[in-house]
Amino acid sequence: MSMLYHLLESSTLEINNKIFFSKKELSSVWTSKLYNCINKSFMASIDHMFHIDAPIEKVFRAITSIEGLRNWWTTGAAGETEVGGTITFPFTDEARCVMNVHSKENNKTLTWKCVEGPDDWIGTELGFELAPVSGKIRVRFTHSGWKQQNDFFANCNFSWGKYLQSLRQLCEIGKGAPFVD
């Protein structure tokens, strides 16, 4: 954030020694728009890439069906998995997250947007991209739009690694290790 603050407090915006505009030329509205644009491009993201030795249809079903989600992420998953639907993922009586199914392309991609849950999660987007690579399925997982990299971010990054391993176990050996609510 200090780099962003420095940029907004400096007298000019300079990229590769080329001056684009001086601060005097910016109204407060444009300064705010610039801040928001730059801030979004520097938002934190959790990214994982791994491979699963299973048919792509099986992997896609595991991330897009309530039964699949219950078997690798949290046993209390419930809701509607079609685009526009809402899925609730409980972890304790107090902790749960609610995702809107934003987009889905059969055996390729899935994105959710968090609409309810921990403050740091609200507004974040979770995405899965599947692709066959060398006889296995490459999974790219992204949890993007984090406002900051704090201890909660670090803990979630660690937990995502654990749950994505659970997804792999479910697809390869038939048994995942979901959170039991």
ZAVO-187007 format. One line per 5 residues: for each residue y, x, z of N, C-alpha, C, O. Coordinates in steps of 0.02 Angstrom, whole numbers, plus 50000, padded with zeros to 5 digits. Example, Ala and Ser with C-alpha at 12.3 -4.5 7.8 and 13.67 -1.06 7.14 Angstrom:
! residues 2
49716:50660:50390:49775:50615:50390:49835:50660:50390:49834:50712:50423; 49888:50642:50354:49947:50684:50357:50002:50645:50394:50057:50670:50402
This chain:
! residues 181
49941:50041:50000:50000:50000:50000:50063:50043:50000:50115:50021:49976; 50059:50105:50026:50118:50147:50028:50141:50166:49958:50202:50172:49947; 50094:50175:49911:50114:50190:49842:50153:50131:49813:50203:50141:49779; 50129:50071:49825:50163:50012:49800:50232:50005:49832:50281:49990:49798; 50236:50017:49897:50300:50014:49932:50348:50065:49902:50406:50049:49889
50324:50126:49891:50366:50178:49862:50391:50157:49792:50450:50166:49776; 50347:50128:49752:50366:50105:49685:50422:50054:49689:50471:50058:49652; 50415:50006:49734:50465:49953:49738:50530:49977:49771:50583:49948:49759; 50526:50030:49812:50586:50055:49844:50621:50109:49802:50679:50126:49816; 50587:50135:49752:50618:50188:49712:50672:50157:49667:50676:50097:49658
50714:50201:49640:50770:50177:49599:50749:50161:49528:50785:50124:49493; 50692:50187:49505:50669:50174:49437:50594:50166:49435:50559:50191:49479; 50570:50132:49384:50498:50129:49370:50485:50178:49314:50509:50171:49259; 50446:50229:49330:50432:50283:49284:50357:50290:49275:50321:50296:49325; 50333:50290:49213:50263:50302:49199:50260:50355:49145:50290:50348:49092
50223:50409:49159:50217:50465:49112:50286:50490:49090:50298:50503:49031; 50330:50498:49139:50398:50525:49129:50441:50480:49084:50493:50503:49060; 50422:50418:49073:50463:50372:49034:50491:50320:49082:50453:50287:49118; 50556:50313:49083:50588:50263:49127:50587:50196:49092:50611:50188:49036; 50558:50147:49127:50553:50079:49099:50613:50036:49118:50639:49999:49077
50635:50041:49180:50695:50005:49201:50716:50032:49269:50676:50060:49307; 50779:50021:49284:50803:50041:49350:50800:49982:49396:50797:49924:49374; 50801:49996:49460:50798:49943:49509:50858:49896:49503:50853:49837:49517; 50915:49923:49483:50975:49882:49475:50965:49828:49422:50995:49774:49426; 50920:49841:49373:50909:49793:49320:50863:49736:49342:50857:49685:49307
50831:49745:49399:50783:49694:49422:50815:49644:49468:50850:49663:49515; 50804:49580:49454:50825:49529:49502:50770:49525:49556:50716:49553:49546; 50783:49492:49610:50733:49486:49663:50672:49447:49638:50616:49460:49660; 50682:49401:49592:50626:49363:49563:50579:49410:49525:50518:49408:49534; 50608:49453:49483:50567:49500:49444:50534:49552:49489:50478:49573:49476
50569:49573:49541:50539:49621:49588:50478:49589:49620:50427:49622:49628; 50484:49526:49640:50428:49490:49670:50370:49484:49621:50312:49494:49640; 50384:49466:49558:50332:49460:49508:50298:49527:49495:50237:49530:49488; 50336:49581:49492:50308:49647:49483:50263:49665:49542:50208:49691:49532; 50287:49652:49602:50247:49666:49662:50181:49629:49659:50128:49660:49671
50182:49565:49643:50120:49526:49640:50073:49552:49586:50013:49555:49598; 50099:49569:49529:50058:49596:49475:50025:49661:49494:49964:49669:49485; 50063:49707:49522:50036:49772:49542:49987:49762:49600:49934:49794:49601; 50004:49720:49648:49961:49709:49706:49893:49683:49684:49843:49707:49710; 49890:49637:49637:49826:49610:49614:49784:49664:49580:49723:49663:49586
49816:49710:49545:49778:49761:49511:49750:49813:49559:49707:49852:49540; 49775:49815:49621:49751:49862:49670:49709:49829:49724:49696:49860:49776; 49689:49768:49714:49648:49734:49764:49579:49766:49767:49553:49790:49717; 49551:49767:49827:49487:49800:49838:49429:49758:49810:49434:49697:49803; 49375:49793:49794:49317:49760:49765:49253:49794:49791:49251:49855:49796
49203:49755:49806:49137:49780:49823:49096:49777:49759:49091:49724:49728; 49068:49832:49739:49029:49836:49676:48962:49868:49689:48957:49921:49720; 48909:49836:49665:48841:49863:49670:48808:49855:49602:48819:49806:49567; 48768:49905:49583:48728:49901:49522:48659:49927:49540:48651:49980:49570; 48608:49888:49520:48539:49907:49535:48494:49874:49484:48517:49835:49443
48429:49890:49486:48381:49862:49438:48326:49825:49474:48305:49843:49529; 48302:49772:49442:48247:49732:49468:48192:49731:49416:48205:49717:49357; 48132:49744:49437:48074:49743:49392:48042:49674:49394:47990:49663:49425; 48074:49628:49359:48050:49558:49356:48082:49527:49293:48131:49552:49267; 48054:49471:49270:48084:49437:49212:48155:49413:49228:48169:49393:49284
48198:49416:49178:48268:49396:49187:48274:49323:49211:48318:49307:49250; 48229:49280:49188:48231:49210:49208:48219:49203:49283:48250:49160:49316; 48175:49244:49310:48160:49242:49381:48220:49265:49423:48236:49235:49474; 48253:49318:49400:48312:49343:49435:48368:49291:49432:48401:49278:49482; 48379:49263:49373:48433:49213:49366:48419:49152:49410:48465:49126:49442
48357:49130:49412:48339:49073:49455:48352:49089:49529:48372:49045:49567; 48339:49152:49549:48349:49171:49619:48423:49169:49639:48438:49156:49697; 48468:49182:49592:48540:49181:49609:48574:49115:49594:48631:49104:49614; 48539:49070:49558:48571:49007:49537:48539:48944:49564:48563:48889:49550; 48486:48950:49603:48454:48890:49631:48459:48893:49707:48459:48946:49737
48462:48835:49738:48465:48832:49811:48402:48864:49840:48406:48902:49888; 48344:48849:49811:48282:48879:49836:48285:48955:49833:48266:48990:49880; 48308:48981:49776:48314:49053:49770:48362:49083:49821:48345:49132:49854; 48421:49054:49827:48471:49079:49875:48446:49077:49946:48460:49122:49986; 48408:49025:49963:48379:49021:50031:48328:49075:50044:48315:49093:50102
48299:49101:49992:48246:49151:50001:48269:49223:49999:48229:49268:50012; 48333:49236:49984:48357:49305:49987:48424:49313:50025:48437:49367:50050; 48466:49260:50029:48531:49269:50061:48534:49235:50130:48538:49270:50181; 48532:49169:50131:48532:49134:50196:48491:49070:50190:48498:49032:50142; 48448:49059:50238:48400:49003:50235:48434:48935:50236:48403:48885:50218
48497:48932:50257:48532:48868:50262:48573:48849:50200:48609:48800:50201; 48567:48888:50146:48606:48874:50086:48594:48802:50064:48537:48778:50062; 48649:48767:50046:48643:48697:50024:48702:48681:49978:48757:48709:49985; 48690:48637:49931:48744:48615:49888:48723:48605:49816:48663:48600:49801; 48772:48604:49772:48763:48591:49701:48776:48656:49662:48830:48685:49668
48727:48678:49624:48731:48744:49591:48758:48743:49520:48764:48796:49488; 48775:48685:49494:48802:48682:49426:48877:48699:49428:48908:48695:49481; 48905:48719:49370:48976:48736:49366:49018:48678:49393:49008:48621:49374; 49065:48694:49437:49106:48644:49470:49078:48622:49537:49113:48592:49577; 49015:48638:49549:48983:48621:49613:49005:48666:49669:49037:48718:49658
48987:48646:49730:49004:48684:49789:48940:48699:49828:48898:48655:49838; 48934:48762:49850:48876:48783:49889:48900:48809:49956:48948:48848:49959; 48867:48788:50010:48883:48811:50077:48830:48860:50099:48770:48849:50092; 48854:48916:50127:48810:48969:50151:48824:48980:50226:48871:49015:50243; 48783:48949:50270:48795:48959:50342:48761:49023:50368:48707:49042:50345
48795:49056:50415:48766:49115:50446:48759:49108:50521:48713:49136:50551; 48803:49071:50553:48797:49051:50623:48832:48984:50627:48857:48958:50577; 48833:48955:50687:48868:48891:50695:48942:48898:50677:48972:48851:50651; 48972:48957:50690:49043:48967:50676:49056:48999:50609:49109:48988:50579; 49010:49038:50584:49022:49076:50522:48985:49046:50463:48924:49040:50464
49023:49028:50413:48994:49004:50351:49044:49015:50295:49104:49024:50308; 49020:49016:50235:49065:49020:50178:49047:48966:50129:48988:48946:50123; 49096:48942:50094:49087:48889:50044:49112:48917:49977:49168:48941:49971; 49068:48913:49927:49083:48940:49861:49086:48884:49810:49046:48838:49810; 49136:48889:49766:49139:48846:49708:49105:48883:49651:49120:48942:49639
49059:48850:49616:49025:48882:49559:49076:48881:49501:49090:48829:49472; 49102:48940:49486:49157:48947:49438:49131:48949:49366:49158:48916:49322; 49079:48989:49354:49051:48993:49286:48978:49016:49290:48956:49047:49339; 48943:48999:49237:48872:49017:49235:48850:49018:49162:48861:48970:49125; 48820:49074:49141:48791:49079:49074:48718:49096:49083:48701:49148:49112
48674:49053:49057:48603:49058:49068:48575:49129:49058:48584:49159:49005; 48543:49154:49109:48510:49220:49110:48557:49278:49097:48535:49333:49079; 48623:49267:49107:48672:49321:49096:48721:49330:49153:48724:49383:49183; 48760:49278:49168:48813:49286:49218:48819:49226:49265:48798:49170:49249; 48848:49239:49323:48863:49188:49372:48925:49211:49411:48928:49268:49432
48974:49166:49420:49030:49182:49463:49043:49124:49511:49039:49065:49493; 49060:49143:49572:49080:49096:49624:49149:49115:49648:49169:49173:49644; 49186:49066:49672:49250:49079:49704:49245:49052:49775:49226:48994:49786; 49262:49094:49824:49258:49073:49894:49318:49027:49910:49376:49047:49903; 49302:48966:49932:49355:48918:49948:49361:48904:50023:49409:48873:50045
49311:48927:50061:49313:48917:50133:49270:48971:50165:49217:48989:50139; 49292:48996:50222:49254:49048:50257:49300:49094:50295:49355:49075:50313; 49277:49156:50307:49320:49204:50341:49384:49214:50301:49383:49213:50239; 49440:49224:50335:49505:49231:50302:49503:49282:50246:49530:49271:50192; 49470:49339:50257:49468:49392:50207:49428:49372:50145:49437:49403:50092
49385:49322:50150:49345:49301:50093:49379:49248:50050:49368:49244:49990; 49421:49207:50080:49451:49151:50044:49491:49177:49984:49534:49220:49991; 49475:49150:49925:49507:49170:49864:49472:49227:49828:49490:49243:49771; 49423:49258:49860:49387:49312:49827:49337:49282:49777:49320:49223:49781; 49316:49323:49730:49268:49301:49679:49206:49344:49682:49210:49405:49689
49149:49312:49676:49085:49347:49677:49052:49338:49609:49050:49282:49582; 49027:49392:49581:48998:49387:49515:48934:49426:49508:48925:49479:49538; 48889:49400:49467:48827:49433:49450:48824:49437:49374:48838:49389:49339; 48806:49496:49349:48794:49505:49277:48724:49533:49270:48707:49584:49302; 48683:49502:49229:48614:49523:49217:48607:49548:49145:48635:49520:49099
48568:49602:49137:48555:49628:49070:48488:49666:49071:48475:49704:49117; 48447:49655:49019:48385:49694:49015:48401:49766:48996:48437:49779:48948; 48372:49813:49034:48382:49885:49021:48316:49921:49035:48292:49921:49092; 48287:49951:48984:48226:49992:48991:48170:49955:49028:48138:49983:49072; 48159:49893:49010:48104:49855:49038:48118:49824:49106:48074:49790:49134
48177:49833:49134:48196:49803:49198:48260:49763:49187:48289:49762:49133; 48282:49729:49240:48344:49691:49236:48397:49727:49277:48389:49737:49338; 48451:49747:49243:48507:49778:49278:48550:49722:49307:48568:49675:49272; 48565:49728:49371:48608:49679:49405:48672:49715:49424:48671:49766:49460; 48728:49688:49401:48794:49712:49423:48822:49656:49467:48832:49600:49444
48835:49674:49529:48864:49627:49577:48934:49650:49595:48946:49709:49607; 48981:49603:49596:49050:49617:49615:49075:49564:49662:49067:49504:49650; 49106:49585:49716:49142:49540:49761:49214:49564:49761:49232:49611:49796; 49256:49532:49720:49323:49558:49706:49378:49514:49736:49367:49458:49757; 49438:49543:49737:49496:49506:49761:49511:49515:49834:49551:49477:49863
49481:49564:49866:49495:49578:49936:49567:49603:49943:49589:49644:49903; 49602:49578:49992:49671:49598:50004:49676:49667:50035:49727:49701:50027; 49625:49688:50071:49626:49753:50105:49556:49779:50118:49508:49741:50122; 49552:49844:50125:49489:49876:50144:49493:49891:50218:49520:49942:50239; 49466:49845:50258:49466:49852:50330:49394:49857:50355:49348:49864:50315
49384:49852:50421:49317:49856:50448:49272:49799:50425:49213:49808:50414; 49302:49739:50417:49263:49682:50393:49239:49694:50321:49182:49679:50304; 49283:49722:50279:49265:49740:50211:49206:49789:50211:49157:49779:50175; 49210:49841:50253:49156:49891:50257:49091:49859:50280:49038:49875:50253; 49094:49815:50329:49034:49782:50354:49004:49737:50300:48943:49735:50292
49046:49701:50263:49021:49658:50209:48990:49700:50154:48939:49680:50125; 49019:49757:50138:48991:49800:50087:48920:49822:50107:48874:49819:50067; 48912:49842:50170:48846:49861:50196:48798:49801:50192:48741:49808:50170; 48822:49743:50215:48779:49683:50215:48759:49663:50144:48702:49642:50133; 48806:49668:50096:48788:49651:50027:48732:49696:50002:48686:49673:49968
48734:49760:50020:48680:49805:50000:48613:49781:50027:48563:49782:49991; 48613:49759:50089:48552:49734:50121:48528:49670:50086:48469:49664:50071; 48573:49624:50073:48552:49561:50042:48533:49569:49969:48490:49533:49944; 48564:49615:49934:48544:49628:49865:48475:49661:49862:48437:49649:49816; 48459:49702:49912:48391:49728:49917:48342:49670:49930:48286:49670:49905
48363:49622:49970:48323:49562:49983:48311:49524:49918:48255:49499:49906; 48363:49519:49876:48355:49486:49810:48302:49523:49769:48259:49492:49738; 48306:49589:49768:48257:49629:49730:48186:49617:49757:48139:49607:49718; 48178:49617:49823:48112:49605:49853:48085:49536:49835:48026:49529:49818; 48129:49486:49837:48107:49419:49819:48081:49417:49747:48028:49389:49734
48118:49447:49702:48100:49445:49631:48039:49489:49615:48000:49471:49570; 48031:49544:49649:47977:49590:49633:47912:49576:49671:47858:49582:49643; 47918:49558:49735:47856:49549:49774:47849:49478:49803:47799:49463:49836; 47898:49435:49790:47892:49365:49809:47917:49348:49878:47911:49290:49899; 47945:49396:49915:47970:49382:49982:48034:49422:49995:48033:49484:49995
48089:49386:50007:48152:49418:50024:48160:49420:50100:48115:49401:50137; 48219:49443:50121:48234:49448:50193:48303:49416:50205:48351:49450:50221; 48306:49349:50198:48371:49315:50207:48392:49310:50280:48351:49319:50325; 48457:49296:50290:48481:49280:50356:48449:49213:50377:48449:49166:50337; 48423:49209:50437:48392:49147:50461:48442:49113:50507:48458:49139:50561
48468:49055:50484:48519:49020:50525:48487:48973:50575:48523:48940:50613
